[in-house]
Amino acid sequence: MVMMQAKLINDITDLSWLSRAFDTEVKRRVFNEVSSDWVTLEQIEEQFGEEGKNALIFFEKVRMVETRWAMSEEGRAKKEYHAFYTAFHINVMTSIDMIRDVFSVILVGDEEFKELEQKIYEFVKEGGELSREVEREFNLTPVQMRCIVKRSDKLEYRGMKIEHFEEN
């Protein structure tokens, strides 16, 4: 009997990454692969190219996959990925202001989002920047800022700072 593992979504800003989790055929196929077996980044890249590799890195960032280290036949350690969740449990209650801010980020087109993401990426530089400074610089609410970072392939939170995302 297969046990269903549900990822709990109780923060309205998580909708920003969830809206991107399965938005392309490649992402859906990559998730199917990691749902069925443990796979390496190299296997995904070989099968799905750069887009597949980026999808797997995104899944790791938003914690939709678990990882483990295994030894290859050549005796080298390699990181393997597997989908941990088979369902989502979404339970949020939010104000109109918050949902407005969330959708103001979710509904931005990819090109416009990438431009804003790049500007923020350049602003935070190495070592990061306090989120309130980034919010002030770009005239964003804290909710919008959290949504941008969660949607981003390039940014992540570390405490109160926004930093460049680095693959583990």
C-alpha positions in Angstrom: 0.0 0.0 0.0 1.4 3.4 -1.1 1.1 6.1 1.6 0.0 9.5 0.3 2.3 12.3 1.5 0.7 15.7 1.3 2.7 19.0 1.2 0.9 21.5 3.5 0.4 24.9 1.9 -0.7 27.3 4.7 1.1 30.5 3.6 -0.6 32.4 0.8 2.7 33.4 -0.7 3.4 29.7 -1.5 0.9 30.0 -4.3 3.6 31.9 -6.2 5.9 28.9 -6.6 3.0 26.4 -6.8 1.7 28.3 -9.8 5.0 27.6 -11.6 5.6 24.0 -10.4 3.8 22.4 -13.4 3.5 25.2 -15.9 5.4 23.4 -18.7 5.3 19.9 -20.2 9.0 19.4 -19.2 8.3 20.2 -15.6 5.4 17.8 -15.5 7.5 15.1 -17.1 10.5 15.7 -14.8 8.2 15.5 -11.8 6.8 12.2 -13.1 10.3 10.9 -13.4 11.3 11.8 -9.8 8.0 10.5 -8.6 8.7 7.0 -10.0 12.3 6.6 -9.0 15.5 8.1 -7.5 17.3 10.0 -10.4 20.4 12.2 -10.7 20.5 15.7 -12.1 22.7 14.3 -14.9 20.0 11.8 -15.9 17.3 14.5 -16.0 19.6 16.8 -18.0 20.4 14.0 -20.4 16.7 13.2 -20.9 15.1 16.7 -20.8 18.0 19.1 -21.4 18.7 22.4 -19.6 15.0 23.0 -19.0 14.7 19.7 -17.2 17.8 20.4 -15.1 16.4 23.8 -14.1 13.0 22.2 -13.2 14.7 19.8 -10.9 16.7 22.5 -9.2 13.5 24.5 -8.8 11.8 21.5 -7.2 14.6 21.2 -4.8 14.5 24.9 -3.9 10.8 24.7 -3.1 11.3 21.4 -1.3 9.1 19.2 -3.5 11.8 16.6 -3.8 14.1 14.9 -1.2 17.7 14.1 -1.9 20.2 11.4 -0.9 23.8 10.6 -1.7 24.6 7.4 -3.4 27.8 5.9 -4.8 28.1 5.5 -8.6 29.7 2.5 -10.2 32.9 4.6 -10.5 33.0 5.0 -6.8 32.0 8.7 -6.7 29.2 10.2 -4.6 26.3 11.4 -6.6 23.2 13.3 -5.5 19.9 11.6 -6.3 16.4 13.2 -6.2 13.0 11.7 -5.5 9.5 13.3 -5.2 8.4 13.1 -1.6 4.9 14.4 -2.0 2.0 12.9 -3.9 -0.6 15.5 -2.9 -1.1 19.1 -1.7 -3.2 20.2 1.2 -4.0 23.9 0.8 -5.5 25.7 3.8 -5.2 29.5 3.7 -7.2 32.3 5.0 -6.0 35.7 3.9 -7.0 39.4 3.6 -8.0 41.0 0.3 -4.8 43.1 0.5 -2.6 40.0 0.8 -4.3 38.1 -2.0 -4.1 41.2 -4.2 -0.3 41.4 -3.6 0.1 37.6 -4.2 -1.8 37.8 -7.5 0.1 40.9 -8.5 3.2 38.7 -8.7 1.7 35.4 -9.9 0.0 37.1 -12.9 3.1 39.0 -14.1 4.3 37.6 -17.4 7.5 35.7 -17.5 9.5 38.3 -19.4 8.4 41.2 -17.1 9.1 39.0 -14.1 12.6 38.0 -15.4 13.5 41.7 -15.8 12.4 42.5 -12.2 14.1 39.4 -10.9 17.4 40.4 -12.6 17.2 44.0 -11.2 16.7 42.6 -7.7 19.5 40.0 -8.3 21.9 42.8 -9.3 20.8 45.0 -6.3 21.4 42.3 -3.7 24.9 41.5 -5.0 27.0 38.9 -3.2 26.3 38.5 0.5 22.7 39.6 0.1 20.6 42.5 1.3 18.0 43.0 4.0 14.5 42.3 2.5 13.1 45.6 3.7 15.9 47.5 1.8 15.0 45.6 -1.4 11.3 46.3 -0.8 12.0 50.0 -0.3 14.2 50.2 -3.4 11.6 48.5 -5.7 8.5 49.9 -4.0 7.2 46.4 -3.0 5.2 45.2 -0.1 6.6 42.4 2.1 4.1 40.0 0.7 5.1 40.9 -2.9 8.7 40.5 -2.0 8.1 37.0 -0.5 6.2 36.0 -3.6 9.0 37.2 -5.9 11.6 35.3 -4.0 9.5 32.1 -4.0 8.8 32.4 -7.7 12.4 33.2 -8.5 15.1 30.8 -9.8 17.8 33.2 -8.7 16.9 34.5 -5.3 16.3 33.0 -1.8 15.7 34.1 1.7 18.3 33.5 4.4 16.9 34.9 7.6 16.0 38.5 7.0 18.2 38.8 3.9 17.6 38.1 0.3 20.5 36.4 -1.3 21.5 34.8 -4.6 20.2 31.2 -4.8 22.9 28.6 -4.9 22.2 25.0 -5.7 23.2 22.7 -2.8 
